Amino acid sequence: MTPFSWDHFIAMGGYAAYVWPSFALFFIVLIADYLSPGFRRRRQLRELRGRMARQAARQQRNPSVP
């Protein structure tokens, strides 16, 4: 058994050009998948606040309409 070598590990047996970009892409997708619900929630809350503000403004102009 050969001793551990970081150079050999980083080279991935000659396949480093394929392995490391695939790891990077995997982690980018994983992070995007983790963050997207928070961004979506903030956008929906912002849209809902806008709708509520428009509805309140409409009701102030026309108090007889429910």
C-alpha positions in Angstrom: 0.0 0.0 0.0 1.4 3.4 -1.0 1.4 6.3 1.5 -1.2 9.0 1.1 -0.3 11.9 -1.2 -2.3 15.1 -1.6 -0.9 15.5 -5.2 -2.2 12.1 -6.1 -5.6 12.8 -4.5 -5.9 16.2 -6.3 -5.0 14.6 -9.6 -7.7 12.0 -9.1 -5.8 9.5 -11.1 -5.7 11.7 -14.2 -9.4 12.5 -14.1 -9.2 15.7 -12.1 -10.4 17.8 -15.1 -13.7 15.9 -15.0 -14.1 15.2 -11.3 -13.5 18.6 -9.7 -15.8 20.6 -12.0 -18.5 18.0 -11.4 -18.1 18.4 -7.6 -18.2 22.2 -8.1 -21.4 22.0 -10.2 -23.0 19.7 -7.6 -22.3 22.1 -4.8 -23.5 25.1 -6.8 -26.8 23.3 -7.5 -27.0 22.1 -3.9 -26.6 25.7 -2.6 -29.1 27.1 -5.1 -31.6 24.5 -4.1 -31.1 25.4 -0.4 -31.4 29.2 -1.0 -34.2 29.3 -3.6 -37.2 28.7 -1.1 -36.1 31.7 0.9 -35.8 34.0 -2.1 -39.2 32.7 -3.4 -40.8 33.4 0.1 -39.4 37.0 0.2 -40.7 37.7 -3.3 -44.1 36.3 -2.5 -44.3 38.3 0.7 -43.3 41.5 -1.2 -46.0 40.8 -3.8 -48.6 40.1 -1.1 -47.7 43.4 0.7 -48.2 45.3 -2.6 -51.5 43.7 -3.2 -52.7 44.5 0.4 -51.5 48.1 0.0 -53.4 48.5 -3.3 -56.5 47.0 -1.8 -56.3 49.3 1.3 -55.8 52.3 -1.0 -58.8 51.2 -3.1 -61.0 50.8 0.1 -60.0 54.3 1.3 -61.1 55.8 -2.0 -64.3 53.7 -2.1 -65.4 52.9 1.5 -68.8 51.5 0.4 -67.2 48.6 -1.6 -66.3 45.6 0.7 
